[in-house]
Amino acid sequence: MKGFAATQGIISSLKGRNFRYLMFADILDGVAEQMEFVVLAWFVLTQTDSPFLVGVYGALRYGGTLFSPFYGIIADRYNRKKILLLVRSGFVFLAIYLLFLSLSDRLVIWQVFVITGIFGCVRGFDGVMRDTILPDLLVNSATLSNAVGLNRMARDATQMIGPIVAGLMLSKVGTSETYVVIIVIYISAVLILNLLNPKLQGTIDSTKSVLGDISLTIKYINRQKAVLSILLICILVNVTAFPTNQGLLPVFARDVLGTGSAGLGILLAMFSTGALLGSIVVALSSKLKNPGKYFIFGTLAWHFAIFLLSQSKSFGLSIPLLLAAGVAQSLTMVILTIMLLRVVVPELRGRVLGIRHLAVYGLLIGILISGAMADTWDAPVALLVNSLTGIVVVVLMQVSGLLRQLFALR
């Protein structure tokens, strides 16, 4: 009976048709995105032999987060389903153009960077819209924690599947054939997304200036100290923790572990397997109590796992370390989203989440810094510096009292 109850708990959000459609569309979109990341990161590395340029590629994927506050305003003003469909269709057209360049043997590094920069803008918009529309799709708001955990669990599963499929296809059939599969998956995700029928959300006054909206949001965040603390930690992990799997791992896999694209796919999949396990834990905790405590624990554990990885020289040892890093990452980021959706008032949800996604711009900075360190010294040094910086900053925030409000959240 306990096993049955646990199963019912973890799938409680799936009772709603709209949430099922969103999750299935996200699964397909995530698989295609992760396949595309492996294909293009490996292309840049093999064409340039430069860890720094791999870092530039990784950073460009997140450049669009600079505009996240504006995305949040749009999410609060207009029809979220229509905007999400438009954004996801953009992925299809970008992938088709890359396939055309590959088939005609005209794909070069500068084109990859330009297209990736455009992709980054579209992906940033997608992230804000996806988080903002989620509560509009739930039958019961009490299932919010389960829905966030389950949706993240699905995305984590795609990060496990996508890299393996891409790595194997690259080694067996090549870039163009892999891109055909990516395009088919992207199109399927758009078709499923079109089935959504979300609740009508309230909209903000469209006559208010954009700068006025942003100013109002910043004042709200400054008054809500718990929200401010969450966003500061979000910036930190994007600068110091996310560059591990979003930029440094291809270099670490090749130069330290001596493996190829298939090995890189396995390493990325192990990280994502850990993230999947962490998401399952949160999805089972439908009434998560004291989330701030688990949020800080996850942040510290994530950085400690990266510290241990920086000392690894073995492919076999790196697998459990990446698994642990994935678990900690998932605990941190899923609980972060749950806390924001619980605390922020609905009429400001899109705008605050826009600011939250702006914190992802820290990843662009972190990847560039990490790539420069790997170029100057090596990937293990970059991992070591990032991990120690993250741990020290969290400890200093706690000593200064900045995290006090987080521990008061229920």
N, C-alpha and C positions, 0 to 999 in steps of 0.2 A: 504493500500500500504506500509506503514511503517513497519507493521508486516511482510509482505512478504519480504521486503528488508532485514530486520534483519535476517529472516530465511535463505535467500540466502547467507547472509554474513557469518553466522556461519557454513554453510556447503560448503563454496567455495572450500576448500581443497579436499573435497570428490569427486570432479569432476574427479580427477585423480585416475585411477584404482589401481596403485601401492600403493598409500597412503591408499586407502580403505582396501586393503589386510593387510597392516601393522597394521592399527588400529584395525581391527577385530582380528588379531592374538594376538595383545597386550591385547585386552579385555579378551580373553580366558586365556592367560598366567597369567594376573593379578589376575583373579578370583581364579585360581589354587594356585598361590603363597600366596594370602591372606588366603585362606582356610588352607593351610599347616602351615602358621604362627600360626593361632589360635589353630589348633590341637596340634602342638608340644609345644607351649608356655604353654598351659593348661596341657599337659602331664608332662612337667618339674615341673610346680608349684605344681601339685597334688602329684607327686612322691617324691619331695624333701622338699616342704613347705619352700623354700628358695627364697626370692626376688632377692638375689644376683645371684643365679644360673639361674634364669629367665633372669637376665641382661646379664649373660655370654652367654646364648643361643641367645639372641637378638644381642649381639655384634658379635658373630661368623657368623651371616648371612651377615655381612658387612666386614668381615676380608679380603676378596679378593680385596677390593678397594686399598689395599697397592700396588697391581701390576698394577693399572690402567694406569700409564704412558706407560708401556709395551703393554698393550691392545691397547692404542691409536696408537702406532707405527705400530702394526699389522693391525689396521683398515685403516691406510694410505697406507700400502704396498700391501695388498692382497684383494681378492674378498670378499666384505662385506656380500653379500647374503650367500655365502657358509659358512662363519665363523658364521653368525647368526644362520643358520640352525643347525650347529654342536653344538653350545652353547645351543640352545633350546632343542635339543635331549638329552643333558646331564641332564636336569631337569626330563625328562621321566625316564631315567635309575635310577636316585637317588630315585625317588618316588616309583618305582617298588621294589627297594631293601628294602626301609622302610616298604612297604606293606608286603613283605615276612617276615621280622622280626616280624611285628605285628601279622600276621596270625600264626606264629610258637611260639608265646609267648616268644620271645627272645629279645624283644625291651627293652633296658635299657638306662640309662642316658648317659653313656659314648659314646654309639653308636650314639645317637641323636646328641651329640656334634661333633663327628668326621664327620658324614655325613653333618651336618649343616655347618661345616668349609669348606668342599668341595663345598657344595651348594653356600656358600658365594663367593668363587673364581669364580664359573661359573656365578653367578648373577652379579658380578662386571664387568665381560667381556661383559655380555648382555647389561648392562646399557650404556657402552661406544659405543658398536656397534649400539644400537638402536638410540642414539642421532646422531651419525656420519652419518648413512645411510639416515636419514630423508630428508635432502635437496636433495639427489640424487633421491628421489621418487616424487618430486613435479613437476607438469606441468609448474607452474609459480612461480618464486622465490618471487613474491610480496605477495603470500599467506603464507609466512613463519610464521608470527605471528599467523595467524589463525590455521595453521597446528600444531604448538607447543601447542597452547591452546586446540585445539580439541583432540589431542593425549593425553594430560595430563588429559583432561576431561574424556576421556574413561578410563584411568588408575584409576582415582579417583572414577569413578562409580564402578569399580571392587573392590576397597577397601571398598565400601559401601555394595556390594552384597556378596562378599566372606566371611567376618566375620559372617554375619547373617546366611548364608547357613551352614557354618562350625559349628557354635554354636548350631544350631538346630539339625544338623545331629549327632553331638557328644552326645547330650542329648537324642536322640531318638534311634540311631542305633549303635554308637560306632566308634572307631578309624579306624579299618580295612575297614569297609564299606565306610567311608568317604574318605579313601585313594583311593579306587577303582574309585570314581568319580573324584578325583584330577588327577589321571593318564589319564583317558579318556579325560579330558579337555586339559591337556598338549599335548597329541598326536594330538588332533584336531588343536591346535595352530600351531604345526609344519607343518601339512598338508597345512594349509592356507598360511603359510609363504613361502612355496615352490613355490607358484604362482607368487612371486615377479619377476619383470623384471626391475631392477634399471638402471639408466643411468650409463655408464662407468665412474668411477671417476679417476682422475689423481693419480698416485702413486709416492711416493718419491723414491729417489735413494736407492735401496736395498743394495748397497755396503757400504753405510755409517754405521758407528758403532752405536749400540743402545745407548751407553753413549753419543755419539756425537749428536744424535737426541734429547735426553733429555736435554742436555746442551743448544742446540739451542732453544728449547721450553722455557726453564727457562729464557733465555736472552730476548726472545720476550715478555714474560709476564712482566718482569721487566721494559721493555721500554714502554709497554702499561699500563699506570697507571689505566685506567678504568678497564681493565681485572684483574689487580692485586687486586683492591678493591672488585670486584665481587667475586673473589676466597676467599678473606679473610672473607667476610660475609658468604660465603658458608661454610667455616670451622666452623665459630661461630654457625650457626644455627644447624649444625650437632652435635655439642657438647652440646648445651644448650636447643634446641627446639625439635628436632626429638626424643630424648629419651622418651618424653611424651607418644606418641602412639606406639613407637617401643619397649618399654621395661617396662615402669612404669605403664601403664594403667591396665594390668592384676592384679598387686598387689593392685593398687588403687581401682579397682572395687571390689575385694574380701574383703580387709581389712578395707577400709573406707566406701564404699557404700554398702557392704554386699550383693553383687550379685554373681551369678554363671556364667557359660560359655555362656549361652544365653544372660544374661545381658551384659557381656563383648562384645559379638558380636554386640549388639545394640549400645553400646558406641563407638566402633570402626567405626561402620557404620555411626553414626552421625558426627564424625570427617571427614569421607570421603565424606559425603553429603555436608558439608561445603566446602571441597576442590573442589568438583564437581561444586558448585555454583561459586566459584572463577575462575575456569577454563572456565566456560561459559562466564563470564564477559570479560576475556582476549580474548577468541576466537571471541567475537563480536567486539573487538577493533582491527580490521585488520591493522589499521595505528596508532599503539600506539605511542603517543608522550610523551616526557619526562619520559621514562621508569625508569630512576634512581630514580626519586622522588617517584614513586609508589613502587619501590623495597624496599626503606628504610622504607616507611610507613608500608608496609606489614610485614617487619621484626620486627618493634617495636610493631605492633598490635598483632602479633603472640605471642610474649613474654608476653604482658600484659594479653592476654586471659589465658595463662598458670598460671600467677600469681593469677588471679581470681579463676581458677580451684583449686589451692592449698588451697584455703580457703573454698571450697565447702565440705559439708557433706551430700548433698542430690543428689540422682540419678536424679531427675527431673531437678534440677538446673544445674547439670553437663552436661546435654544434650545440652542446648543452648551455654554453654561455649565451649564445644568441637566443636560445629558447627561453632562458630566464629573463633576458632583456625584453623579449617580446611580451612575457607575462606582465612585467612591471610597467611597460609602456601602455598596455591595454588598461590596466587598473588606473593608471594616472589619467589617461585621456578620456575614458568612458565616464569615470566619476566626475571629471571636470565638466563634461557636457551635462550630466545629470544635475549637478549643483547649479549651473547657470540656468537651466530650464526650470528648476524649482524656484529659484530666488527672484529672477527677473520678471517684472510684470509683463503680461502678454502684449500690451500695446507698444512696448519698447523691445520686444524680443528680437526682431530682425536687426534693429540698429545695434543692440548690444552684441549680438552674434557677429555682426559685421566687424565691430571692434575686436572681438575675439579672434576672428580670422585674420585681421590685420597683424595680430601677434605672430602669425605664421610667416610674416615677412622676415622675422628673425631667423627663420630657416635659411632664407636666401643668404643672409649675412653669415650665418654659421657655416653653411656649405662652402662659401668663398674662403672664409678664414681657414676652415679645415683643409680645403684643397691646397691652399698656399702653404700650410704647415706640412702637408704630405709631400708637396713638391720640394720644399726646402730641406726637410729632414726625411720623415717617412710616415706611413699611415699609423703605425703604433704610437708614435709621438703625438700625433693629432688626437687620437683616441684618449690617450693619457691626460693631456691638457684639458680636453673637453670634460672628461669625467670628474676630475678634481675640481675644476671650476664650478661645475654644477653642485657638487656636494658642499663646497665652501659657501656658495651663495645661499643655499637653503638654510644652512646652519646660521648664517649671519641674519637672515630674515627672521628666523625664530628668536634669536637672541634680542633683536631689536623690537620684537612685539608685533611685527607686521602680520604674522600668521595667527594671531590670537583669535580673530573673528572666525577663521576657518574651523577651529576646533569647537566652536560654539554651534555650528550648523547641525541640524537634526534631519 
